[in-house]
Amino acid sequence: MADLDGIIANKDKDYGIGIPVQKQSFFLKGLDHCDWGIKDRMSRIFNPETGRTVMLAFDHGYIMGPTSGLERLDLSIVPLIEYADSLMCTRGALRSVVPPVCNKPVCLRYSAGTSVLTELNNECILDIKDAIRLNASALAVMVSIGDTYEAKTIENLVLTADYGYTYGIPTMGVTAVGKQMTRDARYFATAARICAENGATFVKTYYTEQDFAKVINACPVPIVIAGGKKLPEKEALDLCYRAINEGAAGVDMGRNVFQSEKPVAMIRAVRGVVHEGLTTEQAFEMFNDLAD
C-alpha cells in the first residue's frame, strides 16, 4: 500500500529551493536536441569519457563476398569483438556469428544492393522491424554523392532517418566513393554535409591528406573515418592519429585490423590512439610489444 505520509507536506521535504537546475549538454556535437533514445544509443557507440569510438567493421561481405580475412568470421572477428566499442556488420553476420552475450552495440548495415560483380550503389534498405528485433544501436546507410544512384541513396538515407527519429535509433551516413570521384576535402566535405543535412546522426567518411579539418568543421554532426584498404600497420596507426587530432570522433576500421598479421595487437593499438591519446610512434611500439 502506498505510504500516505510520504506525500504529506512536512518540514523534512527537500525541494532544493534556491539551487538552479543543472543544464545538461550532450557530449557529442550537434546532438543536443535529439531524442533521449538516440542519445542513449549514441552513448553506447561512443565512449562518453573520451567522446570517441573504435568501431570494428566487417560488413564487407554484403558486396564483396568472402573478403580476404573474412572467410571465417567466427575465427577472424569473434576474438576481436571484446576490444571494439561497436560492431558494424550485416544482419546475416550478426545472427550467424556474433555472440549475443558480447553486449556490444551494433551499427547495422541497413542498406543492401548491387555487388562488385555489377555496377555498385543501386541499393535498397531493410525492414525497420528487423533492425528493432536485432536491437540495433545505429543504422548504416551508404550514400553515393555525385554518382548515378545519388538520388536513390539519398532517398534511402532520408527514409532511414525518418525511421530512426520514430524509434530512437541513430542513422550513420556512409559516404561512398566511385572510381571517377575525386577523393579530396572538397568532395568529402560536400558528401558529409549532405548526409547530415538529410538526417544522418553521424557520418562515416574518409580521411584526406589535405584540409581534413575543413571536412570536420563543415559537418554539424560527429564524423568517424573509414580505414579503407589495408596499409602497413604503422601507416594505419598514423592515419588514425592524424584523423583524431584533426577532429574525427573515432574510426571504423576493418581491413586494417582483420587483415593484419596480428589483429588483436592492431585493434588494441588503435584503441590506444583513439582513447588514450597515443602518438603514432607510441601506438606502433604498443603494437610490436603485443605482437611478440
C-alpha positions as CSV (number, residue, x, y, z in Angstrom):
1,M,0.0,0.0,0.0
2,A,1.2,3.5,-0.8
3,D,2.7,5.4,2.1
4,L,0.4,8.4,2.5
5,D,2.9,10.0,4.9
6,G,5.3,10.3,2.0
7,I,3.1,12.7,0.1
8,I,2.1,14.9,3.0
9,A,3.8,18.2,3.2
10,N,6.2,18.5,6.1
11,K,9.2,20.3,7.2
12,D,11.6,17.5,6.2
13,K,10.8,17.6,2.5
14,D,13.7,19.0,0.4
15,Y,12.7,20.7,-2.8
16,G,16.2,22.2,-3.4
17,I,14.8,25.7,-3.2
18,G,17.5,28.2,-4.3
19,I,19.5,25.6,-6.2
20,P,19.3,26.1,-10.0
21,V,18.5,23.1,-12.1
22,Q,21.6,21.9,-13.9
23,K,21.6,22.3,-17.7
24,Q,22.7,19.1,-19.4
25,S,24.7,19.3,-22.7
26,F,25.3,16.1,-24.7
27,F,28.9,15.2,-25.2
28,L,28.7,14.7,-29.0
29,K,28.4,17.8,-31.2
30,G,25.2,18.6,-32.9
31,L,23.0,16.2,-30.9
32,D,21.8,18.3,-28.0
33,H,18.2,18.4,-29.4
34,C,18.0,14.7,-30.3
35,D,15.6,12.4,-28.5
36,W,16.7,10.5,-25.4
37,G,16.7,7.2,-27.2
38,I,19.1,8.4,-29.9
39,K,21.4,9.9,-27.2
40,D,21.3,6.7,-25.2
41,R,22.3,4.6,-28.2
42,M,25.0,7.1,-29.3
43,S,26.4,6.8,-25.7
44,R,26.8,3.1,-26.3
45,I,28.7,3.5,-29.6
46,F,30.8,6.5,-28.4
47,N,32.7,6.5,-25.1
48,P,31.2,9.4,-23.0
49,E,34.6,9.9,-21.3
50,T,36.6,10.4,-24.5
51,G,33.8,11.3,-26.9
52,R,35.3,8.8,-29.3
53,T,34.7,5.3,-30.7
54,V,36.6,2.4,-32.2
55,M,34.2,0.6,-34.5
56,L,35.0,-2.8,-35.9
57,A,33.7,-3.0,-39.5
58,F,33.2,-6.4,-41.0
59,D,30.2,-5.8,-43.4
60,H,32.4,-6.1,-46.5
61,G,30.8,-9.4,-47.5
62,Y,27.5,-7.7,-48.4
63,I,29.0,-6.5,-51.6
64,M,32.4,-8.4,-51.8
65,G,31.6,-11.9,-50.6
66,P,34.3,-13.8,-48.6
67,T,36.8,-10.9,-48.5
68,S,40.4,-11.8,-47.5
69,G,40.4,-12.1,-43.7
70,L,36.7,-12.6,-43.5
71,E,36.5,-16.2,-44.9
72,R,35.7,-17.5,-41.4
73,L,34.0,-14.8,-39.3
74,D,34.0,-17.0,-36.3
75,L,37.8,-17.3,-36.4
76,S,38.8,-13.8,-37.5
77,I,36.2,-11.5,-36.0
78,V,34.9,-13.0,-32.8
79,P,38.3,-12.8,-31.0
80,L,38.4,-9.0,-31.8
81,I,34.9,-8.2,-30.5
82,E,35.9,-7.5,-26.9
83,Y,38.3,-4.7,-28.0
84,A,35.8,-2.8,-30.1
85,D,33.4,-0.2,-28.8
86,S,30.9,-1.0,-31.5
87,L,30.4,-3.5,-34.3
88,M,29.4,-2.6,-37.9
89,C,28.1,-5.7,-39.7
90,T,25.2,-7.1,-41.7
91,R,22.2,-8.8,-40.1
92,G,23.3,-12.2,-41.5
93,A,26.7,-12.0,-39.9
94,L,25.2,-10.8,-36.7
95,R,22.7,-13.6,-36.4
96,S,25.1,-16.4,-37.5
97,V,28.4,-15.4,-35.8
98,V,28.3,-12.6,-33.2
99,P,27.6,-14.0,-29.7
100,P,24.6,-12.3,-28.2
101,V,26.3,-12.3,-24.8
102,C,29.1,-10.0,-26.1
103,N,26.9,-7.0,-25.2
104,K,28.4,-4.7,-27.8
105,P,26.3,-2.0,-29.6
106,V,25.7,-2.8,-33.3
107,C,25.8,-0.4,-36.1
108,L,23.7,-2.5,-38.5
109,R,24.4,-2.4,-42.3
110,Y,20.9,-1.2,-43.2
111,S,21.3,-0.7,-47.0
112,A,22.0,-3.5,-49.5
113,G,22.1,-3.8,-53.2
114,T,24.4,-4.4,-56.1
115,S,27.7,-6.2,-55.6
116,V,31.2,-5.8,-57.0
117,L,30.2,-8.1,-59.9
118,T,28.0,-5.3,-61.3
119,E,27.6,-1.6,-61.0
120,L,27.7,-0.6,-57.4
121,N,25.4,1.7,-55.4
122,N,22.0,0.7,-56.6
123,E,20.7,-0.1,-53.1
124,C,17.5,-0.6,-51.0
125,I,17.0,-0.5,-47.3
126,L,16.0,-3.2,-44.9
127,D,12.8,-3.5,-42.8
128,I,12.9,-1.4,-39.7
129,K,11.2,-4.1,-37.7
130,D,14.2,-6.4,-38.2
131,A,16.6,-3.7,-37.0
132,I,14.5,-3.3,-33.9
133,R,14.4,-7.1,-33.4
134,L,18.2,-7.1,-33.6
135,N,18.4,-4.3,-31.0
136,A,20.5,-2.2,-33.4
137,S,22.1,0.9,-31.9
138,A,22.5,2.6,-35.3
139,L,21.6,2.1,-38.9
140,A,24.3,2.4,-41.5
141,V,23.2,3.6,-45.0
142,M,25.5,4.1,-48.0
143,V,25.2,7.4,-49.7
144,S,26.7,7.9,-53.2
145,I,27.1,11.6,-53.8
146,G,27.9,12.5,-57.4
147,D,27.1,9.0,-58.7
148,T,24.4,7.7,-61.0
149,Y,22.5,6.5,-57.9
150,E,22.9,9.6,-55.9
151,A,19.1,10.4,-55.6
152,K,18.3,6.7,-54.8
153,T,20.8,6.5,-52.0
154,I,19.8,9.9,-50.5
155,E,16.2,8.7,-50.5
156,N,17.4,5.6,-48.6
157,L,19.1,7.8,-46.1
158,V,16.0,10.1,-45.7
159,L,13.7,7.1,-45.1
160,T,16.2,5.6,-42.6
161,A,16.5,8.8,-40.7
162,D,12.7,9.0,-40.6
163,Y,12.5,5.5,-39.1
164,G,15.3,6.5,-36.8
165,Y,13.5,9.5,-35.4
166,T,10.4,7.4,-35.0
167,Y,12.1,4.7,-33.0
168,G,15.0,6.5,-31.4
169,I,17.8,4.8,-33.5
170,P,20.7,6.9,-34.9
171,T,21.5,6.9,-38.6
172,M,25.0,6.7,-39.9
173,G,25.5,8.1,-43.4
174,V,28.4,6.2,-45.1
175,T,29.9,8.2,-48.0
176,A,30.7,6.0,-50.9
177,V,33.4,6.8,-53.4
178,G,33.1,5.9,-57.1
179,K,36.0,5.2,-59.3
180,Q,35.6,8.5,-61.1
181,M,35.2,10.7,-58.0
182,T,37.9,13.0,-56.7
183,R,38.9,11.9,-53.2
184,D,39.7,15.3,-51.7
185,A,38.4,17.5,-48.9
186,R,36.1,19.4,-51.1
187,Y,34.2,16.2,-52.1
188,F,34.1,14.6,-48.7
189,A,33.0,17.9,-47.0
190,T,30.2,18.1,-49.5
191,A,29.2,14.4,-49.1
192,A,29.4,14.5,-45.3
193,R,27.4,17.7,-45.1
194,I,24.7,16.4,-47.4
195,C,24.4,13.3,-45.2
196,A,24.0,15.5,-42.1
197,E,21.5,17.8,-43.8
198,N,19.4,14.9,-44.8
199,G,19.2,13.5,-41.2
200,A,22.3,11.4,-40.5
201,T,23.1,11.4,-36.8
202,F,26.8,10.8,-37.6
203,V,28.8,10.2,-40.7
204,K,31.5,7.8,-41.8
205,T,33.8,9.2,-44.4
206,Y,37.5,9.1,-45.5
207,Y,40.5,11.0,-44.2
208,T,42.1,13.4,-46.6
209,E,45.8,14.3,-46.5
210,Q,44.9,18.0,-47.1
211,D,42.3,20.1,-45.3
212,F,40.7,17.3,-43.4
213,A,39.8,19.8,-40.6
214,K,37.5,21.5,-43.2
215,V,35.6,18.2,-43.7
216,I,35.2,18.0,-39.9
217,N,34.1,21.6,-39.4
218,A,31.7,21.7,-42.3
219,C,29.8,18.7,-40.8
220,P,27.5,19.6,-37.9
221,V,27.4,16.0,-36.5
222,P,30.3,13.6,-35.5
223,I,32.5,12.0,-38.1
224,V,34.2,8.7,-37.9
225,I,36.8,7.8,-40.5
226,A,36.9,4.6,-42.6
227,G,40.1,2.6,-42.7
228,G,39.9,1.9,-46.3
229,K,42.4,-0.6,-48.0
230,K,45.0,-2.4,-46.0
231,L,48.0,-0.3,-45.1
232,P,51.2,-1.3,-43.2
233,E,50.4,-1.2,-39.5
234,K,52.4,2.0,-38.8
235,E,50.7,3.8,-41.6
236,A,47.3,2.8,-40.5
237,L,48.0,3.9,-37.0
238,D,49.3,7.2,-38.3
239,L,46.1,7.6,-40.3
240,C,44.2,7.2,-37.0
241,Y,46.4,9.6,-35.2
242,R,46.1,12.4,-37.8
243,A,42.4,12.0,-38.2
244,I,41.7,12.0,-34.4
245,N,44.0,15.0,-33.9
246,E,42.2,16.9,-36.7
247,G,38.8,16.4,-35.1
248,A,37.4,12.9,-36.0
249,A,35.2,11.4,-33.3
250,G,36.6,7.9,-34.0
251,V,37.5,5.3,-36.5
252,D,35.5,2.5,-38.2
253,M,38.2,0.1,-39.3
254,G,38.0,-3.3,-40.9
255,R,40.7,-4.5,-43.3
256,N,43.5,-2.6,-41.4
257,V,42.6,-4.7,-38.4
258,F,41.4,-8.1,-39.5
259,Q,43.9,-8.4,-42.4
260,S,46.8,-7.5,-40.0
261,E,49.2,-10.4,-39.2
262,K,48.4,-9.6,-35.5
263,P,44.7,-8.4,-35.5
264,V,44.3,-8.3,-31.7
265,A,47.5,-6.3,-31.3
266,M,46.4,-3.9,-34.0
267,I,42.9,-3.1,-32.6
268,R,44.4,-2.6,-29.2
269,A,46.9,-0.2,-30.6
270,V,44.1,1.6,-32.5
271,R,42.3,1.9,-29.1
272,G,45.5,3.4,-27.7
273,V,45.4,6.2,-30.3
274,V,41.7,6.9,-30.1
275,H,41.1,6.7,-26.3
276,E,44.5,7.1,-24.7
277,G,46.0,9.8,-26.9
278,L,49.0,7.7,-28.0
279,T,51.1,9.1,-30.8
280,T,51.9,7.1,-33.9
281,E,55.2,6.0,-32.6
282,Q,53.8,5.1,-29.2
283,A,51.0,3.1,-30.8
284,F,53.3,1.3,-33.1
285,E,55.5,0.4,-30.2
286,M,52.5,-0.9,-28.4
287,F,51.5,-3.0,-31.5
288,N,55.0,-4.5,-31.6
289,D,55.0,-5.3,-27.9
290,L,51.6,-7.0,-28.1
291,A,52.5,-8.8,-31.3
292,D,55.5,-10.6,-29.7
